[in-house]
């Protein structure tokens, strides 16, 4: 930040003695034609001659009073009423040593005198969009052309008696300006080529100074700062000030704040910030002395002090930034001016110089230049002060100091910051910047990603990976800066660590960007990079990535994985891209051990293939797969046959697949297929019969008489109550027991009749199975006999009887129970099990007493049994008989009582009725025919009779047959 001379001393020349001035004519403009009071007051010849003599002997001092600027021009208002316009340019001049120097030159381009004569020009306001200049002089407001300074004539009420003027610091349309008269504040708006009064407020005190921003006006009267709301007209007193020691100083800050200056008793200057509600905000500024003038130039507050220095403070942290000494040759610095329309120079130097803060001295103008806000931000970022640079960028966007949108500004800055961090080895910070700036993943991949990971498909291919040497040298340079004494081995190890960290940082950002809209255009490149990263990281990550949805380039990925010999990854690639034949070929090579990979799970891959073939309704490829699997791994072929859901293979077709195998090798896969088919609930009678035949063939091979006896004896040695024989078989591990268990379950679920099972049930070892077959065919006597005598499975026998009780056929359950009891009590039963049978008979009687007739049981019980043995059974029946007898007596008594009650009610009703006399010749009131001695007569209430019937009293009579009518 520095001061540069724009208008050097002695460039402002005093006006000559008053003389007649020729006014330039300007075409009438409809915007200003309504303001007739703003016409220039020319001085007549007679007035000029009278004043010429008195002024001739006096030297008029001309000082700069106010400044306004537009484009590359500065307009100056002087103390003697002059309006001077200077065109400013920047030139490159060479000195004696042929060195180029930037020289600022100001050339006067226009000169006018305000319509108030030699009165000082108090304020200038440039309306660039309208090419108009507001001039306040001698309490009058006038309009001039901004470029030629020619006055604009108009016809309107006079703008006279104005004590202060201010324009809206906001550049948003409509353009507003305020004028303060004695105890009156008026607001005007420029809308659609017309000046319109929008508000007039009456005040208690006259205003001497005011500033405006949007709807808020910060003003000062002779004693107090006050806040005025334009819309509501509300006036809020803020802080008093001492007019005897200072004039009020108000500086608009942005669009919603103001800075007010005060002086302490020690004449120390204080600055307080207030918002549009009048509340104090931010911290307090302090100056060594009371400022003469204050302006705001983002992001700084610049104050002109009485010791001819400029003090610069940061708005946001109130820190003192700089002190600029004004050279002594510039006499009497008077005021700072800030223009809403900055001065733009530098076309010839190919370098933009933007200035909006000017220092008006008595006879010269200096401009305060600083680096552009964008250049300041970039210097901070490149200087590794990224947080400060981004903070300044954030504030610049918030305060409208950039032509770009916030996103555009921040994206470019975060990209640059990320690159700076990355080259400084701060990879995590670089990733954060990439995220915040939504940096294109392609930029990151081209700059770093492709240099960190080998993405070539051919050993001789030139790829970005060879750029690793460039990154490596940068990493090494950064490490050497950190530790210049590190040995080569340490540096090499650190470089490898940095490479891994850098790759992780880039990968993390790519993963983050994959789901973002701004990265949709480069999904393929991102996923190609991720695949290469995961390939280096290891098989699990690579396989996981290929197993989910991705956007890799299939052709490139196929070549890349082949080069890396990632065959299982190729399987996953073909699976995700629907290349089923290629997937099948590689999977079969894994099965033949041509390829190996610990991650390859044959069952899962085969299931995926079958599912894919099913989804595509591709029976041809499925058949090829099974044919080849049979030769390689028959059990996997069985899995493939079972996994299919949409292909209905007939059993003949399935058997045909296994015909290529040796006879002794084909039984196991066929059996496995039939069993899994049955478990899945997809078998039929043909499959069940075939499976049963396989089971019995196996039974022939493992069956021995000793094993059968051992199984039966082991079961009988378990004391009752024991498990069912089927559950007992499930607890044994010998081959015979396992086969019998499967045979029994298959027989029970298949529902085969005796005729179909007869060839299979010839073994003595299958007594339990035979009993199940008899039970299924309704041959309950044979079934019960088999369970009781052959197997000793009393639980299954009793459960069968219980199930039959609930069947539709009545009495079958009781017959089953009675037959079972008879089996227990038969005199020709096994002598070794007589005690066991007797115990089961007692348990049966006592557990199901309702299923037996007492007299029948007593007849069949052995004479040697005591009554105590059957006491529970008998007592239960006696209780039932007593209960039934008592229930009958109670029901009979209740019925008799109800009958007597009914008779009593009938007698009471009949007794309450008057007799009805039926005489010879009486007629039925329904049909009208006469009654006779054999007629069945009914008595009915009189209310139901027809008019004219022969009823007597309150009732009448009719035929019984006529009552329904």
TORLUMVO-161404 format. One record per residue (C-alpha): residue in three letters; x, y, z. Coordinates in steps of 0.02 Angstrom, whole numbers, plus 50000, padded with zeros to 5 digits. Example, Ala and Ser with C-alpha at 12.3 -4.5 7.8 and 13.67 -1.06 7.14 Angstrom:
# residues 2
ALA506154977550390/SER506844994750357/
END
This chain:
# residues 965
UNK500005000050000/UNK500785016549947/UNK500395034449901/UNK500625040049722/UNK500465057549653/UNK499015059849534/UNK498885078749525/UNK500525087149577/UNK500625103749669/UNK500285119749572/UNK499135110549452/UNK497625119449523/UNK497545137249459/UNK496495150749541/UNK495075158749447/UNK495395175949374/UNK494335190549434/UNK492505187849403/UNK492025190249223/UNK490655184849107/UNK490715166249074/UNK490005158248921/UNK488955143248963/UNK489015128148851/UNK487385122748781/UNK486875105048811/UNK485445095748734/UNK483935094848845/UNK483805078048939/UNK482095072449000/UNK482895066149162/UNK483435083449212/UNK482175094349123/UNK481075094149277/UNK482425102449384/UNK482325120649325/UNK483065127149486/UNK484735118849445/UNK485095130349297/UNK486785138949302/UNK486725156849367/UNK487815166649247/UNK488605182849299/UNK488025198149199/UNK489245210349121/UNK488735224449238/UNK488995213549391/UNK490675208249325/UNK491275226049296/UNK490745231249471/UNK491675216949554/UNK493195217249442/UNK494025232149526/UNK493845225449703/UNK494475208249656/UNK495915213949550/UNK496965218849699/UNK496625202549789/UNK497515186049755/UNK496255172149764/UNK496855156249851/UNK496165140549769/UNK496155124149867/UNK495475106949835/UNK493855104449931/UNK493125087949866/UNK493445074149741/UNK492435061949635/UNK493045049849502/UNK492385039349358/UNK493215027849233/UNK494985035149219/UNK494525053049265/UNK494535063249425/UNK493365077749455/UNK493915090749583/UNK492865103849671/UNK493845118949735/UNK493625132049868/UNK493295145349736/UNK491895135849648/UNK492875127649509/UNK492495110549437/UNK494055102749361/UNK494135086149270/UNK495805077249249/UNK496125062149139/UNK497355050549225/UNK498465037949136/UNK499925026649176/UNK501425027149062/UNK503055017749051/UNK504525029549039/UNK506355025149032/UNK507635034049136/UNK509445037949094/UNK509915019949133/UNK508595013449013/UNK507575006549158/UNK505685006349140/UNK504725016449269/UNK502855017949291/UNK502345036149283/UNK500605042549325/UNK500095057749224/UNK498555068549246/UNK497965079749105/UNK496595092549130/UNK495175088249014/UNK493765100049067/UNK493485115249176/UNK491885123549234/UNK491275135249368/UNK489845130149480/UNK488295140749467/UNK488605148549637/UNK490055158949580/UNK491595158249690/UNK490755148649831/UNK491665132749883/UNK491095116449810/UNK490605106849967/UNK490235089649892/UNK490275080049728/UNK489295064249688/UNK489615054949525/UNK488175045849441/UNK489175035949314/UNK487725026149244/UNK486805042349206/UNK488355052749157/UNK487845065649286/UNK488755074549426/UNK487865081049582/UNK488685097049644/UNK488325104749814/UNK488925122549834/UNK488285137149937/UNK486835126350004/UNK486205123349827/UNK486175106849731/UNK486575107249545/UNK486805094249407/UNK488235094349281/UNK488785082749144/UNK490025070549218/UNK491225071049071/UNK491095088749002/UNK490595096749168/UNK489315107049074/UNK487845112149183/UNK486175104349148/UNK484695116049143/UNK483055110249216/UNK481385116249278/UNK480895111049456/UNK480705117949632/UNK482365124649691/UNK483565113349789/UNK484065127449906/UNK484535128650088/UNK485405111750088/UNK486565108850235/UNK487185091450190/UNK487025078750052/UNK487465060450037/UNK487225046849909/UNK486795028849945/UNK488405019249966/UNK487525004149892/UNK487625003149704/UNK486054992949686/UNK484655001449589/UNK483685012149616/UNK485005025449651/UNK484565035849806/UNK485245051949878/UNK484765062350030/UNK484785080950062/UNK484675088550234/UNK483855105450257/UNK483465114250418/UNK482515101050519/UNK481995092050360/UNK482745076550281/UNK482255072450102/UNK482625056450005/UNK482585055849815/UNK482655040849700/UNK483205039749519/UNK482005027549435/UNK481725025449249/UNK482505042149197/UNK481585052049328/UNK482045059749495/UNK480685055549620/UNK480525061249801/UNK480265045349900/UNK480295051550081/UNK480245067250184/UNK480595066750370/UNK480385080850495/UNK481745081850627/UNK481925090750793/UNK483675097150754/UNK484565102050595/UNK485795089350524/UNK487575094650482/UNK488255078250418/UNK487495062050352/UNK487895045750264/UNK486685033250188/UNK486715014650154/UNK485155006350086/UNK483705010650203/UNK484825016650345/UNK485435034550367/UNK486765038650496/UNK486735057350532/UNK487415070050654/UNK486655085950718/UNK487625098850819/UNK487745087250970/UNK487275069250934/UNK487495055050812/UNK485815047550767/UNK485135033150664/UNK483685036250546/UNK482695022450464/UNK482105028250294/UNK480555017150281/UNK479835019050455/UNK480505036550489/UNK481105030850660/UNK482515041450733/UNK483645033050861/UNK484905044050957/UNK486585035250972/UNK488065044351050/UNK488425062551089/UNK490005071451031/UNK490815088051072/UNK490635100050926/UNK491855112251007/UNK493315100450984/UNK492825090250831/UNK491705089550682/UNK490675073650659/UNK491495059750559/UNK490435045550486/UNK491135031850376/UNK489985019050293/UNK490695001550309/UNK489954989450184/UNK488074989350163/UNK487504987850344/UNK488784995950459/UNK489475013150501/UNK491035019150590/UNK490855034250705/UNK492325044450771/UNK492485052150945/UNK493785061751040/UNK494255058651220/UNK494735072451342/UNK496545068851299/UNK496085070851115/UNK496385052551080/UNK495345046650934/UNK494125032250957/UNK493105023450824/UNK491505013650861/UNK490595002350738/UNK488695001650737/UNK487524991350631/UNK485914996350545/UNK484964993550708/UNK486095005250806/UNK486944991350903/UNK488814992150934/UNK489754978650838/UNK491554973150818/UNK492924980650926/UNK493444998650953/UNK494765007350849/UNK496025019150929/UNK497105032650852/UNK498455043550932/UNK497445058850890/UNK495745063150821/UNK495665059250634/UNK495285072550507/UNK494475060250388/UNK494075041550381/UNK493675030150234/UNK493425011550212/UNK494365002050078/UNK494094983350097/UNK494744976050206/UNK495484991350292/UNK494945006950384/UNK496055021450330/UNK496155037150439/UNK497015053850403/UNK497745060650564/UNK498245078450604/UNK500095073850606/UNK500015070750417/UNK500025051850428/UNK498835038650368/UNK498405024950493/UNK497765008650422/UNK496784996050528/UNK496034979350479/UNK494144980050489/UNK493884962350548/UNK495144960850690/UNK495444979450720/UNK497324976850713/UNK498464990850659/UNK499114986350487/UNK500195000850431/UNK500645019050454/UNK500965029150295/UNK501905045550309/UNK501335059250190/UNK502825068150110/UNK503085086050170/UNK503025093349997/UNK501165089849990/UNK500475104250089/UNK499025102950207/UNK498215085850180/UNK496395090050200/UNK495285074950175/UNK495135057050113/UNK493895052749978/UNK493265035649927/UNK492385033049762/UNK491025020249733/UNK491695019149554/UNK493565015549564/UNK494825023649449/UNK495465010649324/UNK497155013649242/UNK498535003649164/UNK498034999648985/UNK499745004548919/UNK500694994949053/UNK499674979149031/UNK499404980149218/UNK497784985849299/UNK497944998949435/UNK496335001249531/UNK496175015549652/UNK494645021549748/UNK495455030749894/UNK496125048249862/UNK496975060749975/UNK496565078749938/UNK497925090849990/UNK497795109449973/UNK498385109949793/UNK498735091849745/UNK497915074749742/UNK498715058349795/UNK497975041349766/UNK498205026749884/UNK498585011149786/UNK498624993449852/UNK498744976449775/UNK497114969449712/UNK496184958549834/UNK496444943449722/UNK498314946449719/UNK498354948149908/UNK497444931649928/UNK498604922649808/UNK500144929549896/UNK499504922950062/UNK499134905749988/UNK500794904549898/UNK501634910250058/UNK500874895150146/UNK499664905950244/UNK498194896850169/UNK497014899350315/UNK497274918150309/UNK497094918450121/UNK495474908550125/UNK494824919350266/UNK495174934750163/UNK494344926750012/UNK492824922450116/UNK492694940350173/UNK492984946949997/UNK491524936849931/UNK490404941750076/UNK490814960050050/UNK490634959549860/UNK492454963149823/UNK492544951249676/UNK491644950549511/UNK491504931649520/UNK490324921749625/UNK490874914649789/UNK490964897249715/UNK492054902649570/UNK493234912049684/UNK493364898649813/UNK493534884249691/UNK495064891949609/UNK495834897149774/UNK495544880449858/UNK496304871849707/UNK497854882649720/UNK497914880249909/UNK497754861549889/UNK499204861149767/UNK500244871649886/UNK499874860150032/UNK500204844749928/UNK501924850549874/UNK502274855050055/UNK501854836950101/UNK500304842050200/UNK499224829350108/UNK497744829350228/UNK497604848250218/UNK497714847050029/UNK496274834850027/UNK495214846550134/UNK495544860750012/UNK495094849749864/UNK493434845549948/UNK493014863449993/UNK493454869649819/UNK492584855349728/UNK494164853549625/UNK493934843349468/UNK494544825549502/UNK495364825649331/UNK496484840049386/UNK497004830649542/UNK497274814349448/UNK498314822549311/UNK499364832249435/UNK499624818649566/UNK498564802849553/UNK499244795749392/UNK501014799349452/UNK500764789649613/UNK499984773749541/UNK500494762649396/UNK498994762449277/UNK499864755649123/UNK499144740749029/UNK500774735948945/UNK502524735049015/UNK503154745848874/UNK501744758648881/UNK502124776648925/UNK500924782449060/UNK500794796249187/UNK501594784549312/UNK503284789149242/UNK502924806549311/UNK503264798949482/UNK505064804049459/UNK504504822249455/UNK503494820349613/UNK504894810549693/UNK506104824749662/UNK504854837149737/UNK504634826149890/UNK506514824549908/UNK506734843349893/UNK505424846450029/UNK506244833550142/UNK507954841350116/UNK507234858150165/UNK506584850650325/UNK508174841150366/UNK509694844850262/UNK510764832250356/UNK509664816950321/UNK510584802350240/UNK510054794350077/UNK509304778950157/UNK508224789250274/UNK507654800450132/UNK507224785550022/UNK506204777450161/UNK505304793850196/UNK504914796050011/UNK504064779150007/UNK503054783850160/UNK502574800350082/UNK502074791649922/UNK500874780450017/UNK500154795150114/UNK499964805449955/UNK499104791049868/UNK497924788850016/UNK497504807350015/UNK497124807449829/UNK496114791449846/UNK495104798649990/UNK494674813949885/UNK494204803449733/UNK493064792749841/UNK492284808649910/UNK492044816249737/UNK491264800549661/UNK489584804649738/UNK489624823249694/UNK488764831049546/UNK490274841149493/UNK491254825149462/UNK489984815749357/UNK490924819549196/UNK492454809549248/UNK491764794449338/UNK492674782549222/UNK494374790549252/UNK494084790849440/UNK493594772549447/UNK495054767449337/UNK496204776049460/UNK495344767849610/UNK495504750849530/UNK497374753549506/UNK497534759149687/UNK496604744049753/UNK497644732649645/UNK499194739249732/UNK498354738549903/UNK497924720049890/UNK496664707549828/UNK495264710249957/UNK495064728749919/UNK495154725549732/UNK493864711749739/UNK492704722049847/UNK492804736549725/UNK492414725449575/UNK490974717249667/UNK490004733549682/UNK489364745649552/UNK490774755049465/UNK491144764549305/UNK492824757549252/UNK493294756549069/UNK493014738049036/UNK494284736348897/UNK495654745348994/UNK495244735849154/UNK495314719149065/UNK497044722748994/UNK497644730049159/UNK497084715049262/UNK497834702849138/UNK499484711949149/UNK499394710949338/UNK498834692449329/UNK497314696349436/UNK496264682049370/UNK494964681649507/UNK494734700349486/UNK494414696749303/UNK493044684649355/UNK492224698549456/UNK492434710849312/UNK491594699049190/UNK490234695749315/UNK489854714249340/UNK489884717549153/UNK488854702349103/UNK490244693549006/UNK489674676549067/UNK490634665548945/UNK492284673648991/UNK491834672549173/UNK491464653949154/UNK493094650449063/UNK494164658349199/UNK493164650349339/UNK493434633149261/UNK495294636549250/UNK495284639849436/UNK494434622949462/UNK495764614149360/UNK497124622949462/UNK497764632049308/UNK497454648149404/UNK497574649749592/UNK496944663149708/UNK496524661249893/UNK495064673149868/UNK494244661749740/UNK492754652749816/UNK492134640149692/UNK490394637849767/UNK490034656549766/UNK490644659149589/UNK489654644349523/UNK488104650949611/UNK488384667949530/UNK488574660049359/UNK486994649749377/UNK486034664849438/UNK486654675049290/UNK486204661249167/UNK484484659849246/UNK484214678549236/UNK484674678049052/UNK483634662149022/UNK485194654848943/UNK484944635948957/UNK486314632848829/UNK487714640648931/UNK487044632749090/UNK487104615549008/UNK488884618548950/UNK489374623849125/UNK488644608149203/UNK489424596649074/UNK491144603949109/UNK490884604249297/UNK490424585749298/UNK492134581749229/UNK493044593449347/UNK492034592949508/UNK490404582949505/UNK489814590149671/UNK489944607749602/UNK488914601749455/UNK487604596049581/UNK487644613349660/UNK487384621349490/UNK485894610049456/UNK485144614449624/UNK485484633149612/UNK484504635349451/UNK482764642149478/UNK482064645349306/UNK482654629549216/UNK481604614049249/UNK482814599649218/UNK481994582749196/UNK482794568649294/UNK483294560049133/UNK484254575549079/UNK485134576649246/UNK485634558349241/UNK486284560849065/UNK487534573849129/UNK488324560849243/UNK488424546849115/UNK490184552349071/UNK490734546749244/UNK491174529049293/UNK489704519649366/UNK490444519149541/UNK490804537949533/UNK489114543749473/UNK488054537349619/UNK488684550049747/UNK488314565849645/UNK486624559049589/UNK486184554949769/UNK486774572349825/UNK485724580349688/UNK484154570749736/UNK484394574449921/UNK484644593049894/UNK483164593249776/UNK482124585349913/UNK482754597550045/UNK482304611949930/UNK480544605049910/UNK480734602849722/UNK480704583949709/UNK479314573049640/UNK478784554849654/UNK480014549649519/UNK481474557849609/UNK480944550549777/UNK480814533049707/UNK482514534649625/UNK483274541049786/UNK482454527049885/UNK483214514549765/UNK484934522249794/UNK484674521249981/UNK484214502849972/UNK485694499249860/UNK486784507149992/UNK485864497250126/UNK486314481050039/UNK488134485750054/UNK488164490950237/UNK486824479250308/UNK487314465050424/UNK486234454950541/UNK487354459350687/UNK487164478150653/UNK485274476550644/UNK485194466950808/UNK486384478950890/UNK485304493750841/UNK483704485450906/UNK484464479451067/UNK485274496251100/UNK483584504451082/UNK482694491751193/UNK484004493851328/UNK483434511651352/UNK482104511051489/UNK480394518151446/UNK479894531551420/UNK481154532151281/UNK481414542351124/UNK480504537450967/UNK481464525050863/UNK481714538250727/UNK482484550550851/UNK483544536450920/UNK484254532950748/UNK484694551350731/UNK485824549750884/UNK486864535650810/UNK488314537850690/UNK488444520750610/UNK488084519350425/UNK486584507850447/UNK485724519650568/UNK486024534750457/UNK485324525650307/UNK483794519650402/UNK483484537350462/UNK483524544050284/UNK482454529650220/UNK481164532250357/UNK481034550750326/UNK480894548150139/UNK479534535050161/UNK478584546150282/UNK478644561350166/UNK478374552550000/UNK476734543750042/UNK477174528249940/UNK475984513449954/UNK476434495950007/UNK476424489749828/UNK477784502049773/UNK478824499449931/UNK478644480649942/UNK480264477149847/UNK481214488249967/UNK480464482150133/UNK481054464150130/UNK482464467250254/UNK482184462150434/UNK483114477750485/UNK481714488950418/UNK480334484550542/UNK480124502750593/UNK480004507950413/UNK478734494250378/UNK477664500450522/UNK477674518050448/UNK477124511250281/UNK475684501550360/UNK475144517050455/UNK475134527350297/UNK474044514450211/UNK472764513750353/UNK473324496550411/UNK473364501950592/UNK473424484350664/UNK474994479850566/UNK475754496750606/UNK475434495350793/UNK476054477650797/UNK477684482650711/UNK478004497450827/UNK477624487450985/UNK478384470450951/UNK479694473050816/UNK480354490050869/UNK479784492951048/UNK479344510750997/UNK477854513451113/UNK477884532051092/UNK477594531250904/UNK476184518650931/UNK475294529551058/UNK475534545150953/UNK474764536250804/UNK473224532050910/UNK473084550050970/UNK473184556450790/UNK471824544450736/UNK470624551350869/UNK470594567950780/UNK470244560250611/UNK468554561250526/UNK468114542850546/UNK467204541450715/UNK467724527950835/UNK469354524050744/UNK470404531750881/UNK469564521051016/UNK469794505550912/UNK471644509550893/UNK471834512051080/UNK470914495851120/UNK471974486250995/UNK473564493751068/UNK472994488651242/UNK472674471251177/UNK474444470351108/UNK475114474651279/UNK474024461651365/UNK474184447151242/UNK474704431051332/UNK475854425651190/UNK476964441151200/UNK478824440051229/UNK479164433451402/UNK480684444551423/UNK479644460151394/UNK478054455151490/UNK478424467051634/UNK478784481151510/UNK477154477751415/UNK476144477351576/UNK476904493951629/UNK476484501651460/UNK474694495051473/UNK474464503451643/UNK475214519651578/UNK474064519051427/UNK472504516351534/UNK472944529851658/UNK473474542351524/UNK471994540151405/UNK470554533651515/UNK469234542051406/UNK469684530951259/UNK469214514651346/UNK467604506151401/UNK467714500851585/UNK466824484451566/UNK467874479451416/UNK469474483751506/UNK468974474051662/UNK468574458851558/UNK470294459451472/UNK471374463151623/UNK472324447951688/UNK471604440551846/UNK473254442151935/UNK473214461151926/UNK472674469752087/UNK471414483652090/UNK472724495452157/UNK473634494151990/UNK472124500551894/UNK471464511752033/UNK471844528051941/UNK470944521751786/UNK469444515251885/UNK469314530351998/UNK469314541751847/UNK467894532051768/UNK466924531351933/UNK467084550151948/UNK466474552051770/UNK464974540751802/UNK464504549751963/UNK464704566351878/UNK463624561051732/UNK462254554351850/UNK462214570351951/UNK462184580851795/UNK460654571251732/UNK459734573551898/UNK460094592051900/UNK459494594051721/UNK457904584351762/UNK457544595451912/UNK457824611151812/UNK456664605051675/UNK455294600851801/UNK455434617951880/UNK455314626451712/UNK453754616251669/UNK452884621251830/UNK453324639351801/UNK452584638751627/UNK450964630951691/UNK450824644251825/UNK451064658251698/UNK449734650451584/UNK448474649151725/UNK448794667251775/UNK448514673351597/UNK446924663251575/UNK446234669151740/UNK446444687251691/UNK445414685551531/UNK443524687951521/UNK442564673351446/UNK442054674251265/UNK440354666951225/UNK440194658051058/UNK438384655951007/UNK437594646850864/UNK437734657950713/UNK439344666850769/UNK440514669750624/UNK442424670050607/UNK443014688150602/UNK444364683150474/UNK443444672850344/UNK441654677350395/UNK441004659450394/UNK439904652950536/UNK440584642650678/UNK439904625050707/UNK440164612250840/UNK441674604050758/UNK442624620150722/UNK444344623250800/UNK444134640450878/UNK445464652650934/UNK445274667551049/UNK446144683650994/UNK446194701551060/UNK444804712651001/UNK446024725250927/UNK446404713150784/UNK444554710550737/UNK443714718150588/UNK442324730850613/UNK440654722150633/UNK441314705450702/UNK440364695850831/UNK441644697650970/UNK441154699651150/UNK442104710051279/UNK443934713751239/UNK444234697751138/UNK443454689150989/UNK443584672250903/UNK444154665350735/UNK444584648850657/UNK446274642350708/UNK446674639950523/UNK446274658350492/UNK447494665250622/UNK448964665650500/UNK447964676450383/
END
